[in-house]
Amino acid sequence: MIQRNLIPYYKLLESLDDKTKKGCKKINIYSIFDFNPMVINSYLEYYLSKKKYQSSIFSSEYDQMHQEIISLKKNKKFKSCEILIIGSDINSKLSNNEKELDFYLSSLIECINNVLNISNGKKIFEIIFWNLNSLKSSFYNSKNQISRNEKKINKFNNKLFEMSKKYKNLNILEINKISNYIGVKNLYDDKNYFNSKIPFTEQASDQISYELSHLINTIYQTTKKCLVLDLDNTLWGGVVGEDGIKGIQLGNTYLGEKFKDFQKYVSLLKSRGIILALCSKNNFKDVKECFHKHPEMFLKLNDFSSIKINWKPKYENVNEIASELNIGKDSIVFFDDSQFEREQMKKFNCEVNVIDTPKDVDSYIASIEETGYFNQRFQTKEDKKKLYQYKIIEKANNFKRQQKDLKTFFTKLSMKMEISKINEINFERSVQMINKTNQFNLTTKRYNPIELKKFLSKKNQISLVAKLKDKFGDHGLTALAMVKQKEGSKNIFILDNFLLSCRILGRNAENVLLNELLIKLKKMKVDYLEANYIKTNKNEICKNFLNEKKFVKIKNKYVFNLSKYNHKPDKYIKVI
């Protein structure tokens, strides 16, 4: 949880005007609560506007949760929504009757199942449900009764989390964490409930809505890949070149502990698959000595995939970092305490995401978290291996520089490609690649988990993912291809998706994947494969791919004649 100052409700209402909504992404939200959601909806609209969303929030009738869910398909407001929020407050509904609690919990599960059944149909939407908080102990007259009911609520919450693992469009807002953060006494306001059926305090409504806005942001915003950090007065207090190792603030003191805590947070981002890079105007010898000899240093130099310690302009160093890591500059987040460096970055590298670093180190973590740049809905095996994968890229690049030409490099690299269908094991990674890959992506067609499952359920489709390995290690699942039968034609298929991770660009992997796809189509006696290149601001690299692969442009489509296709194995990549 992020510590913030409470925005009074009356001030919040003053700020909700049309000016805050210009240029924002529009989203429709339908909320079904068993209490009055007026205050929560207002705070949610405010926080979403701060994240550049223009939200239209429609609410169900008061205390009509079951009736609303039963009739959802017929609801006109629901038909246009992308987000469905279901909020239930257990304490405003129950007394000391245990049977009443049992009925309440079972009916909630029934409601959620009904909504999930709808989501498996044609309607595609995201569901947010908050888990149940503890019952007020004042309702009960014995410790045993409290214990029994707590177990029931915990059982419900555990079941809810298991359902969220199965259904990727079911997101959980953990109301218990909010309760623990602000305190149970600050969660409820009986006067509010008696007067207007709003069970929560203004502080609780503010915090609930803030966390909801974060959750919604993770649904729409693509996670950034790399955090570029300064050193002096960013990872430690003071200037190492002037103050020396013993003079910087890191651990042991009040201020030093704050910087150490920030390093722990950065390390946590790394464990979630975020690439770390250093960009500092310093002498490398001083920095290296500081990392190796300072007893309170939490991060290590080998935690960083790219290190630029020199006196060059930082916007130039960031260009080199992007090139070394083979990632787009729009995937980079720049964090530096110097306003001058931030303004330079904004001016000369406008694609880079620059965080306005606060003056107080206390707010460093909050300033990063509030952007939502590194929020993840799920973490794949590839995310956990990011540092390892970029280390083997670095080894390969060093090896490449030692070879006399590209052919020699490819021959000695001993590349192998493992191709498989999209299945339960690689499904989450497939969704991630479809929604995050921009540079080598022919169509940039996006699929959420439900849409991809629908595609895979069709009979006449082929969906492949590829894993590339070389002498230095395993790059993981880094390529994907999807084709489907053209409506009304048995012998024509359409290339729906074809993409390649930037990590393996320049290895000829795209040609090998396409060849394997063409082999499968020819075995199915398909005559033609239709394809299209949809230009974006980021996929210029694959502009000529279809022409190079002998697709013939006919009107607005590229067509490949499979009857003329003769497969030749790649010289440098072995398919296993």
C-alpha positions in Angstrom: 0.0 0.0 0.0 1.1 3.5 -0.8 0.9 6.2 1.8 -1.0 9.3 0.4 -2.8 12.3 1.7 -6.5 11.9 1.8 -8.4 14.0 -0.8 -11.6 15.4 0.9 -14.7 14.3 -0.9 -16.0 17.9 -1.5 -12.7 18.9 -3.1 -12.8 15.7 -5.2 -16.2 16.6 -6.6 -14.9 20.1 -7.6 -12.1 18.5 -9.6 -14.4 16.2 -11.6 -15.0 18.4 -14.6 -14.6 18.0 -18.4 -11.2 19.5 -18.4 -9.6 16.5 -16.7 -11.0 14.2 -19.3 -9.7 15.6 -22.6 -7.4 13.2 -24.5 -8.1 10.3 -22.2 -8.8 6.7 -23.1 -12.5 6.0 -22.7 -13.6 3.0 -20.7 -17.1 1.9 -19.6 -17.5 0.4 -16.1 -20.5 -1.3 -14.6 -20.6 -1.6 -10.8 -22.8 -3.9 -8.9 -22.6 -3.3 -5.1 -24.9 -4.4 -2.3 -24.4 -0.9 -0.7 -24.5 2.7 -1.9 -21.4 3.1 -4.2 -21.8 6.8 -4.8 -18.6 7.9 -3.0 -16.4 5.0 -4.2 -17.5 5.7 -7.8 -16.6 9.4 -7.5 -13.2 8.7 -6.1 -12.7 6.0 -8.8 -13.6 8.4 -11.6 -11.1 10.9 -10.1 -8.2 8.5 -9.9 -8.8 7.1 -13.3 -8.8 10.6 -14.8 -5.3 11.1 -13.2 -4.2 8.0 -15.1 -5.5 9.4 -18.3 -8.8 7.4 -18.5 -12.2 8.9 -19.1 -14.5 6.6 -17.3 -18.3 6.2 -17.6 -19.4 4.4 -14.4 -22.9 2.9 -14.4 -24.3 1.5 -11.2 -26.9 -1.1 -10.4 -29.9 -0.5 -8.3 -29.2 -0.4 -4.6 -29.0 -3.8 -3.0 -30.1 -5.7 -6.1 -26.9 -7.7 -6.7 -28.5 -11.1 -7.4 -31.3 -9.7 -9.5 -28.8 -7.6 -11.5 -26.5 -10.5 -12.2 -29.3 -12.8 -13.2 -30.5 -10.2 -15.8 -27.1 -9.0 -16.9 -27.4 -10.2 -20.5 -30.5 -8.1 -21.0 -29.0 -5.0 -19.3 -28.2 -2.3 -22.0 -25.6 -0.6 -19.8 -23.8 -3.8 -19.2 -23.6 -4.6 -22.9 -21.3 -1.6 -23.5 -19.1 -2.1 -20.5 -15.5 -3.4 -20.5 -15.0 -3.6 -16.7 -17.5 -5.2 -14.3 -16.9 -4.4 -10.6 -18.7 -6.5 -8.0 -18.4 -5.2 -4.4 -19.9 -6.8 -1.4 -19.7 -5.7 2.2 -20.4 -8.5 4.6 -20.6 -6.5 7.8 -23.5 -4.3 6.6 -25.6 -7.4 5.7 -25.2 -9.8 8.6 -26.0 -10.2 12.3 -25.1 -13.1 14.6 -26.9 -15.8 12.6 -24.4 -18.4 11.3 -26.9 -19.9 8.8 -27.4 -16.4 7.4 -23.6 -16.2 6.8 -23.6 -19.6 5.1 -26.4 -18.5 2.8 -24.6 -15.2 2.1 -21.3 -16.9 1.1 -22.9 -19.5 -1.1 -25.0 -16.9 -2.9 -21.9 -14.9 -3.6 -20.2 -17.9 -5.2 -23.3 -18.4 -7.2 -23.2 -14.8 -8.4 -19.6 -15.0 -9.4 -20.1 -18.3 -11.3 -23.0 -16.7 -13.2 -20.9 -13.8 -14.2 -18.0 -16.1 -15.3 -20.4 -18.2 -17.4 -21.5 -15.0 -19.2 -17.8 -14.1 -19.7 -17.2 -17.4 -21.5 -19.8 -16.5 -24.0 -19.6 -13.7 -26.7 -19.3 -10.9 -24.2 -15.6 -10.1 -23.4 -15.0 -8.1 -20.2 -12.8 -8.0 -17.1 -14.3 -8.7 -13.7 -13.1 -7.2 -10.5 -14.4 -8.7 -7.2 -13.1 -7.8 -3.8 -12.5 -10.5 -1.2 -14.4 -10.4 2.0 -13.0 -8.7 5.1 -13.4 -10.0 8.6 -16.7 -9.8 10.5 -17.1 -7.3 13.3 -16.5 -9.1 16.5 -19.3 -7.1 18.2 -21.8 -9.2 16.3 -20.9 -12.4 18.3 -21.0 -13.5 21.9 -18.3 -16.2 22.0 -14.8 -16.7 20.7 -15.8 -20.0 19.2 -18.4 -18.4 17.1 -16.0 -15.7 15.9 -13.4 -18.4 15.0 -16.0 -20.5 13.1 -17.1 -17.6 11.0 -13.6 -16.4 10.3 -12.8 -19.8 9.0 -15.8 -19.7 6.7 -14.7 -16.3 5.3 -11.2 -17.5 4.8 -12.5 -20.5 3.0 -14.5 -18.3 0.7 -11.5 -16.0 0.0 -9.3 -19.0 -0.8 -11.9 -20.3 -3.2 -12.1 -16.9 -4.8 -8.3 -16.8 -5.4 -8.4 -20.3 -6.9 -11.1 -19.1 -9.3 -9.0 -16.1 -10.3 -6.2 -18.5 -11.3 -8.5 -20.4 -13.5 -10.3 -17.4 -15.0 -7.7 -14.8 -16.1 -10.4 -12.1 -16.5 -11.3 -12.4 -12.8 -9.3 -9.9 -10.8 -9.3 -9.6 -7.0 -9.2 -6.4 -5.0 -7.9 -7.4 -1.6 -10.1 -5.5 0.8 -8.3 -7.2 3.7 -5.0 -5.4 2.8 -6.8 -2.1 2.8 -8.4 -2.9 6.1 -5.0 -3.8 7.6 -3.4 -0.7 6.1 -5.8 1.9 7.4 -7.0 0.0 10.4 -10.4 -1.6 11.0 -11.5 1.5 13.0 -10.9 3.7 9.9 -12.7 1.3 7.5 -16.3 1.6 8.7 -18.6 4.5 9.5 -21.9 3.4 11.1 -23.3 6.9 10.8 -22.6 6.9 7.0 -24.4 3.6 6.7 -27.4 4.6 8.8 -27.8 7.8 6.9 -27.0 6.8 3.3 -26.2 3.1 3.2 -22.5 3.9 2.6 -20.7 1.5 5.0 -17.2 3.0 4.6 -15.4 6.0 5.9 -14.2 8.7 3.4 -10.7 7.5 4.0 -11.6 3.9 3.2 -13.6 4.9 0.0 -10.6 6.9 -1.1 -8.2 4.0 -0.6 -10.5 1.4 -2.2 -11.0 3.5 -5.3 -7.3 4.2 -5.5 -6.5 0.5 -5.5 -9.3 -0.2 -8.0 -7.8 2.4 -10.4 -4.4 0.7 -10.1 -6.0 -2.7 -10.9 -7.9 -1.3 -13.9 -4.6 0.3 -15.1 -2.9 -3.0 -15.1 -5.6 -4.4 -17.4 -5.0 -1.7 -20.1 -1.4 -0.7 -19.7 1.4 -2.7 -21.2 4.2 -3.4 -18.6 7.4 -1.6 -19.3 10.5 -3.7 -19.6 13.5 -1.7 -18.2 14.1 0.6 -15.3 17.2 2.9 -15.9 18.5 4.3 -12.6 20.9 7.1 -11.5 23.2 6.5 -8.5 24.0 9.6 -6.5 21.0 10.7 -4.4 19.0 8.0 -6.1 20.3 4.6 -5.0 22.2 6.2 -2.1 22.4 9.6 -0.5 25.2 11.9 -1.4 27.8 11.9 -4.2 30.3 9.0 -4.1 32.9 10.8 -6.1 33.0 13.6 -3.5 31.9 12.0 -0.2 33.6 8.7 -0.6 32.2 5.3 0.3 32.1 6.1 4.0 30.4 9.5 3.4 27.4 8.4 1.4 24.0 7.7 3.1 23.1 4.0 2.9 21.9 2.0 5.9 22.8 2.7 9.6 21.2 6.2 9.6 17.6 7.3 9.3 18.2 8.7 5.8 20.5 5.8 4.9 17.8 3.2 5.7 15.4 5.0 3.4 17.8 4.6 0.5 18.5 1.0 1.4 14.7 0.3 1.5 14.5 1.8 -2.0 17.2 -0.6 -3.2 15.2 -3.5 -1.8 12.2 -2.3 -3.8 14.3 -2.1 -7.0 15.5 -5.7 -6.3 11.9 -6.8 -6.0 11.2 -5.3 -9.4 14.1 -7.3 -10.8 12.6 -10.5 -9.3 9.4 -9.7 -11.1 11.3 -9.8 -14.4 12.0 -6.0 -14.9 15.4 -5.4 -16.5 17.6 -3.0 -14.5 20.2 -0.6 -16.0 22.5 2.1 -14.6 23.1 5.5 -16.1 25.3 7.8 -14.0 27.8 10.6 -14.5 30.6 9.2 -12.3 34.0 7.5 -12.4 33.4 3.8 -12.9 36.2 3.0 -10.5 34.5 4.8 -7.7 31.1 3.2 -8.4 32.6 -0.3 -8.7 34.4 0.1 -5.4 31.3 1.4 -3.7 29.2 -1.6 -4.9 31.9 -4.1 -3.8 33.0 -2.6 -0.5 30.0 -0.7 1.1 28.7 -3.1 3.8 25.0 -1.9 3.4 24.8 -2.1 -0.4 21.8 -4.3 -1.1 22.0 -4.3 -4.9 25.0 -5.8 -6.8 26.5 -4.6 -10.1 25.6 -7.9 -11.7 21.9 -7.1 -11.0 22.1 -4.7 -13.9 21.9 -5.8 -17.5 23.4 -2.7 -18.8 25.8 -0.2 -17.1 26.7 3.2 -18.4 29.0 5.0 -16.0 30.6 7.9 -17.9 30.3 11.7 -18.5 28.3 11.5 -21.7 24.8 13.0 -22.0 22.4 10.5 -20.4 20.0 10.6 -23.3 22.8 9.2 -25.5 23.6 6.5 -22.9 19.9 5.5 -22.9 20.1 5.0 -26.7 23.0 2.7 -26.2 21.1 0.8 -23.4 18.1 0.3 -25.7 20.4 -0.9 -28.5 22.3 -3.3 -26.3 19.2 -4.8 -24.8 17.4 -4.8 -28.2 14.3 -3.1 -26.8 12.2 -0.1 -27.8 12.8 3.1 -26.0 9.1 3.3 -25.1 9.8 0.2 -23.0 12.3 2.1 -20.8 11.5 4.0 -17.6 14.1 6.7 -16.5 14.5 7.5 -12.8 16.9 10.2 -11.8 16.9 12.8 -9.0 18.2 15.5 -11.3 15.6 17.7 -12.9 18.1 18.8 -15.5 18.7 15.2 -16.6 15.0 14.4 -16.7 14.2 17.5 -18.8 17.1 16.5 -21.2 15.6 13.1 -21.5 12.1 14.4 -22.2 13.5 16.8 -24.9 15.9 14.5 -26.7 14.4 11.1 -26.0 10.7 11.7 -25.9 9.8 8.0 -26.3 11.4 7.2 -22.9 9.1 7.2 -19.9 10.5 9.8 -17.4 9.3 9.7 -13.8 9.2 13.1 -12.0 11.3 11.9 -9.1 10.2 13.5 -5.8 12.7 15.3 -3.6 12.0 13.1 -0.6 13.4 9.5 -0.9 10.3 8.5 1.2 8.2 9.0 -1.9 10.5 7.2 -4.4 8.7 3.9 -4.3 5.2 5.5 -4.4 6.3 7.6 -7.4 7.1 4.5 -9.4 4.2 2.4 -8.2 1.7 5.2 -9.0 2.7 5.2 -12.7 1.7 1.5 -13.0 4.6 1.0 -15.5 5.6 -2.2 -13.8 2.3 -3.6 -12.7 1.8 -7.2 -13.8 -1.4 -9.2 -13.9 0.6 -12.5 -14.0 4.3 -13.5 -14.2 5.6 -16.0 -16.6 8.7 -18.2 -16.4 10.3 -16.0 -19.0 9.7 -12.9 -16.8 11.6 -14.6 -14.0 14.5 -15.4 -16.3 14.8 -12.0 -17.8 18.2 -11.1 -16.3 19.6 -14.6 -17.3 18.3 -14.1 -20.8 19.9 -10.7 -21.3 23.1 -12.0 -19.8 23.3 -14.7 -22.5 22.5 -12.1 -25.2 25.4 -10.1 -23.9 27.7 -13.1 -24.1 26.4 -13.8 -27.7 27.1 -10.2 -28.7 30.6 -10.4 -27.3 31.1 -13.6 -29.2 29.8 -12.1 -32.4 32.4 -9.3 -32.3 35.1 -11.9 -32.1 34.0 -13.6 -35.4 35.2 -12.6 -38.8 31.7 -12.5 -40.4 28.0 -13.3 -39.7 28.1 -16.7 -41.3 30.9 -17.9 -39.0 29.0 -16.4 -36.0 25.8 -18.3 -36.9 27.7 -21.6 -37.5 29.5 -21.5 -34.2 26.4 -20.3 -32.3 24.8 -23.8 -32.5 21.2 -22.6 -32.6 18.2 -24.9 -32.0 14.5 -24.1 -32.3 11.9 -26.0 -30.4 8.4 -25.5 -31.9 5.1 -26.5 -30.2 1.4 -25.7 -30.2 0.0 -23.1 -27.9 -1.2 -25.1 -24.9 -2.0 -24.7 -21.2 1.7 -24.6 -20.2 2.7 -21.8 -22.6 -0.7 -20.0 -22.7 0.1 -17.1 -20.4 3.4 -16.4 -22.2 1.6 -16.5 -25.5 -0.9 -13.9 -24.3 2.0 -11.8 -23.0 3.8 -11.9 -26.4 0.7 -11.1 -28.4 0.1 -8.0 -26.3 3.6 -6.8 -25.7 5.5 -7.4 -28.9 5.7 -4.3 -31.1 8.9 -4.3 -33.2 8.7 -7.5 -35.2 4.9 -7.9 -35.3 3.2 -8.1 -38.7 -0.3 -7.2 -37.6 0.0 -6.1 -33.9 -3.3 -7.9 -33.4 -4.0 -8.2 -29.7 -5.9 -11.0 -27.9 -6.9 -11.1 -24.2 -7.0 -14.6 -22.6 -10.6 -15.2 -23.4 -10.3 -14.2 -27.0 -7.2 -16.4 -27.5 -9.0 -19.4 -26.0 -11.8 -18.8 -28.5 -9.3 -18.7 -31.4 -7.6 -21.9 -30.2 -11.0 -23.7 -29.9 -11.6 -23.4 -33.6 -11.0 -26.5 -35.6 -9.3 -25.1 -38.7 -6.4 -23.1 -37.1 -2.7 -23.6 -36.3 -1.1 -21.7 -33.4 2.6 -22.2 -32.8 5.1 -20.8 -30.3 8.9 -21.3 -30.7 11.8 -21.5 -28.2 15.3 -20.6 -29.3 18.5 -22.0 -27.7 22.1 -21.5 -28.5 25.5 -22.4 -27.0 25.1 -19.7 -24.4 21.6 -20.7 -23.1 17.9 -20.8 -23.5 16.2 -17.6 -24.7 12.7 -19.0 -23.8 9.5 -18.7 -25.8 10.2 -15.8 -28.2 8.2 -16.3 -31.4 4.6 -17.0 -32.2 2.5 -17.7 -35.3 -1.3 -18.0 -35.7 -3.2 -19.0 -38.9 -6.9 -19.7 -39.5 -9.0 -20.9 -42.3 -10.6 -18.2 -44.5 -14.4 -18.1 -44.2 -16.0 -19.7 -47.2 -12.8 -21.3 -48.5 -11.4 -24.7 -47.6 -8.0 -24.2 -49.3 -7.1 -20.7 -48.2 -5.7 -19.8 -44.7 -5.0 -16.4 -43.2 -1.9 -15.4 -41.3 -3.6 -13.9 -38.2 -0.5 -13.2 -36.0 3.2 -13.5 -36.6 5.7 -12.0 -34.2 9.2 -12.3 -32.8 10.6 -11.0 -29.5 13.3 -8.4 -29.9 15.7 -10.6 -27.9 16.3 -12.9 -30.9 16.1 -10.4 -33.8 18.8 -10.9 -36.4 19.1 -14.7 -35.8 16.9 -15.8 -38.8 14.4 -17.3 -36.4 11.4 -15.7 -38.2 12.3 -17.6 -41.4 12.5 -20.9 -39.6 9.2 -20.5 -37.9 7.5 -19.4 -41.1 8.9 -22.5 -42.9 7.6 -24.9 -40.3 4.2 -23.2 -40.5 4.2 -23.6 -44.3 5.1 -27.3 -44.0 2.1 -27.9 -41.8 -0.2 -26.0 -44.1 1.0 -27.9 -47.2 0.4 -31.3 -45.4 -3.2 -30.1 -44.8 -3.4 -29.5 -48.6 -3.9 -25.8 -48.2 -3.3 -24.0 -51.5 -2.8 -20.4 -50.4 -1.8 -18.4 -47.3 -3.0 -14.8 -47.2 -1.1 -12.3 -45.1 -1.1 -8.6 -44.3 1.4 -6.1 -43.0 -0.4 -3.5 -40.8 2.0 -0.6 -40.3 2.4 1.0 -36.9 4.9 3.5 -35.4 7.0 0.6 -34.1 7.0 -2.3 -36.6 9.0 -0.8 -39.4 11.5 -3.6 -39.1 9.2 -6.2 -40.6 8.0 -3.9 -43.5 9.6 -6.0 -46.2 9.3 -9.4 -44.6 6.5 -10.7 -46.8 8.1 -9.5 -50.0 11.3 -11.2 -49.1 9.5 -14.5 -48.3 8.0 -14.5 -51.9 4.5 -13.4 -50.9 2.8 -11.8 -53.9 0.8 -8.6 -53.4 -2.7 -8.9 -54.9 -4.8 -5.8 -54.2 -4.5 -5.2 -50.4 -3.3 -8.7 -49.5 -0.1 -10.6 -49.7 -0.6 -14.2 -51.0 1.8 -17.2 -50.8 1.3 -20.1 -53.3 1.9 -23.3 -51.3 1.9 -25.5 -54.4 5.2 -23.9 -55.4 6.7 -24.2 -52.0 9.7 -26.5 -51.5 11.2 -26.6 -48.0 14.9 -26.2 -47.5 16.2 -26.6 -44.0 17.9 -23.6 -42.5 21.7 -23.8 -42.5 22.2 -22.4 -39.0 19.1 -23.3 -36.9 18.2 -26.9 -36.3 14.5 -27.6 -35.6 14.0 -30.1 -32.7 
